[in-house]
Amino acid sequence: MLLCARLCRILFKPVVQVPRVFSVALPILVRLGCRALVFRPDEEGEVPMRREGSSMIVPAGVLIMAVTAALSPSLVFGEGGARRDAVRQAESKEAERAAPSSLSKHATIMSRDGQVVRQGSNGWTCMPDNPGTPGTDSICMNEPWLDFMEAMKNKKNPVIAQVGIAYMLQGDRPVSNTDPYATEPKPGDDWVDRLGAHIMVLVPGVETLKSLPTNSKTGGPWVMWAGTPYAHLMIPIDSYPSQ
């Protein structure tokens, strides 16, 4: 009630009553328990309090900013804030499933648009599944792999100075084994589809990968995107192709 009184003393100045403003301000004040300070009894019910013949209502922007400053976000934004928190929690849980929990529970969680949802402490970054692609492609990676993804996104040659590691324990989206930017299979292409849990590895010297197979259907590790700046080692954990 002290909060209500303070807000009313500061905010309620003689101005012209605006019904739209009143409809915006009233629910906030009533939620605060300020009904007694906003209304006075009348023979026919309740009417707005008035001071010196003028309505005790202020512009909505001023009132809402003051109430927002005084209250916690959950009280002001209500269910909207709760929904945002629920979405973030769901994203975090989905992202964490990409790697062993011993690693992912301490990792930074980043949304697919680059927003940090949760700051981590171990140098790893996890992202949830991209809803715009088929399959489940949540991923957890160390810093060299994160830099690699950024270079690939911008179609730049990556600088690989350290070993990069990425976990994708939930699988991956369908992807070409030969063309990093292909969006659909071409005749004769080695198309990787329904890949299960796997680990991906970057090495500073791509020439060290030349002795490894490049065919994804050999049943073991292989080099994806061989002959491009984005070549890396794929290590299946689940059988691929599936048996």
C-alpha positions in Angstrom: 0.0 0.0 0.0 2.9 2.3 0.6 4.1 1.7 -2.9 0.6 2.6 -4.2 0.5 5.8 -2.2 3.9 6.8 -3.5 2.9 6.2 -7.1 -0.3 8.1 -6.7 1.4 11.1 -5.1 4.0 11.3 -7.9 1.8 10.5 -10.8 -1.7 11.8 -10.3 -1.6 15.4 -11.4 -4.5 17.5 -12.8 -4.8 16.7 -16.5 -7.6 16.0 -18.9 -9.1 12.5 -18.5 -8.4 10.3 -21.5 -10.5 7.1 -21.5 -7.8 5.1 -23.4 -5.1 6.1 -20.9 -7.4 5.2 -18.0 -8.0 1.7 -19.5 -4.2 1.1 -19.7 -3.4 2.4 -16.3 -6.2 1.0 -14.2 -5.4 -2.8 -14.5 -1.8 -2.1 -13.4 -2.9 -0.1 -10.3 -5.7 -2.5 -9.4 -3.2 -5.4 -9.6 -1.0 -3.4 -7.1 -3.9 -3.1 -4.7 -4.4 0.6 -5.4 -8.1 0.5 -6.1 -8.9 2.5 -2.9 -6.5 5.2 -4.1 -7.9 5.4 -7.6 -11.6 5.1 -6.9 -13.9 6.7 -4.3 -17.3 5.3 -3.3 -20.4 6.8 -4.9 -24.1 6.2 -4.5 -24.2 4.3 -7.8 -20.9 2.5 -7.2 -17.3 3.7 -7.8 -16.1 6.6 -9.8 -12.6 7.9 -10.5 -10.9 10.0 -7.8 -10.6 13.6 -8.7 -8.4 16.4 -7.5 -9.4 20.1 -7.8 -12.0 19.2 -10.4 -9.7 17.3 -12.7 -9.3 13.6 -13.2 -6.3 12.0 -11.4 -5.0 10.2 -14.5 -1.7 10.7 -16.2 -0.4 9.9 -19.7 0.0 6.2 -20.1 3.6 6.4 -21.0 4.6 8.1 -17.8 2.5 5.9 -15.6 3.7 2.6 -17.2 7.3 3.7 -17.0 7.0 4.5 -13.4 5.2 1.3 -12.5 7.7 -0.7 -14.5 10.6 0.8 -12.6 8.9 -0.1 -9.3 7.9 -3.6 -10.1 9.6 -6.8 -11.1 9.4 -7.7 -14.8 7.2 -10.7 -14.0 4.5 -8.5 -12.5 4.5 -6.0 -15.3 4.7 -8.4 -18.2 2.9 -11.3 -16.6 2.3 -14.3 -18.8 4.3 -12.9 -21.6 7.5 -12.9 -19.5 6.7 -16.4 -18.3 6.3 -17.6 -21.9 9.6 -16.2 -22.8 11.3 -17.9 -19.9 9.6 -21.2 -20.8 10.9 -20.9 -24.4 14.4 -20.1 -23.2 14.4 -23.1 -20.8 13.1 -25.4 -23.7 15.9 -24.1 -25.9 18.5 -24.7 -23.2 17.3 -28.3 -22.6 17.3 -29.1 -26.3 20.7 -27.6 -26.8 22.2 -29.5 -23.8 21.1 -32.8 -25.3 23.6 -32.4 -28.1 26.5 -33.3 -25.9 27.2 -35.3 -22.7 25.6 -33.5 -19.7 28.9 -33.3 -17.9 29.9 -30.8 -20.6 26.7 -29.2 -21.8 25.4 -28.2 -18.4 28.3 -25.8 -18.0 28.3 -24.6 -21.6 27.0 -21.3 -23.0 23.6 -21.6 -24.6 23.2 -19.6 -27.8 20.0 -19.3 -29.9 20.2 -19.8 -33.7 20.1 -16.1 -34.2 23.2 -15.6 -32.1 21.6 -14.4 -28.9 23.1 -15.7 -25.7 20.4 -17.5 -23.6 22.7 -18.6 -20.8 26.3 -17.7 -20.2 28.6 -20.8 -19.6 31.9 -21.3 -17.8 33.8 -24.0 -19.8 34.4 -22.5 -23.2 31.8 -24.6 -25.0 28.7 -23.3 -26.8 25.5 -25.3 -27.4 22.8 -24.4 -29.9 19.3 -25.9 -30.1 17.8 -27.5 -33.2 17.1 -25.2 -36.1 13.4 -25.4 -36.7 13.8 -24.3 -40.3 15.6 -27.4 -41.3 14.5 -31.1 -41.4 16.1 -33.5 -38.9 17.5 -32.6 -35.4 20.7 -30.6 -35.6 21.3 -29.3 -32.1 25.1 -28.9 -31.5 27.7 -28.3 -28.8 31.1 -27.1 -29.9 34.4 -25.6 -28.6 35.6 -22.2 -29.7 37.6 -23.3 -32.9 34.4 -25.0 -34.2 32.3 -22.0 -33.4 34.8 -19.8 -35.4 34.6 -22.4 -38.2 30.8 -22.1 -38.3 31.0 -18.4 -38.5 33.4 -18.5 -41.4 31.3 -21.0 -43.3 28.2 -18.8 -42.7 29.9 -15.9 -44.3 31.5 -18.0 -47.0 35.0 -17.2 -45.8 38.0 -19.5 -45.5 38.3 -20.6 -41.8 41.5 -20.2 -39.9 42.0 -23.5 -38.0 44.9 -23.1 -35.5 43.6 -25.6 -32.9 41.6 -28.8 -32.9 37.9 -28.1 -33.2 35.4 -30.6 -31.7 31.6 -30.6 -32.1 29.0 -33.0 -30.6 25.7 -33.8 -32.4 24.3 -36.6 -30.3 20.7 -36.0 -31.5 21.6 -36.4 -35.2 21.8 -33.9 -38.0 19.8 -32.4 -40.9 20.2 -34.0 -44.3 23.4 -32.6 -46.0 25.6 -33.1 -49.0 28.9 -34.9 -48.2 30.7 -33.0 -51.0 29.1 -29.5 -51.3 28.9 -27.4 -48.1 26.2 -25.2 -49.5 23.9 -27.7 -51.3 20.3 -27.6 -50.2 19.1 -30.7 -52.0 20.7 -33.9 -53.4 22.0 -33.9 -57.0 22.4 -37.0 -59.2 25.3 -39.0 -58.1 25.9 -37.0 -54.9 26.8 -38.6 -51.6 23.9 -37.4 -49.6 24.0 -37.9 -45.8 20.5 -38.5 -44.5 19.2 -39.9 -41.2 22.6 -39.6 -39.5 22.4 -40.4 -35.8 24.7 -39.4 -33.0 28.2 -38.3 -34.2 31.2 -36.2 -33.4 32.9 -33.8 -35.8 36.6 -32.9 -35.7 38.6 -30.1 -37.3 42.4 -30.4 -37.6 44.9 -27.5 -38.2 46.4 -29.3 -41.2 43.8 -30.7 -43.5 46.4 -32.7 -45.4 46.5 -35.1 -42.4 43.0 -36.2 -43.5 44.0 -37.3 -46.9 44.6 -40.9 -45.9 41.0 -41.3 -44.6 37.9 -42.3 -46.7 35.6 -39.7 -48.1 32.7 -42.0 -48.7 30.1 -41.6 -45.9 28.7 -45.1 -46.4 31.8 -47.1 -45.3 30.5 -47.7 -41.8 33.2 -45.7 -40.0 34.8 -42.3 -39.8 35.1 -40.3 -43.0 36.1 -36.9 -44.3 33.2 -34.6 -45.2 33.6 -31.8 -47.7 37.0 -33.1 -48.8 38.8 -30.7 -51.1 37.2 -27.6 -49.7 38.3 -25.2 -47.0 35.6 -26.8 -44.8 36.9 -30.4 -44.8 36.5 -32.1 -41.4 36.4 -35.5 -39.9 33.0 -37.2 -39.2 33.0 -39.9 -36.5 29.6 -41.8 -36.2 28.6 -43.0 -32.8 25.3 -44.6 -33.9 25.7 -47.0 -36.8 25.7 -45.2 -40.2 24.2 -46.2 -42.5 21.8 -47.6 -40.0 21.6 -51.4 -39.9 
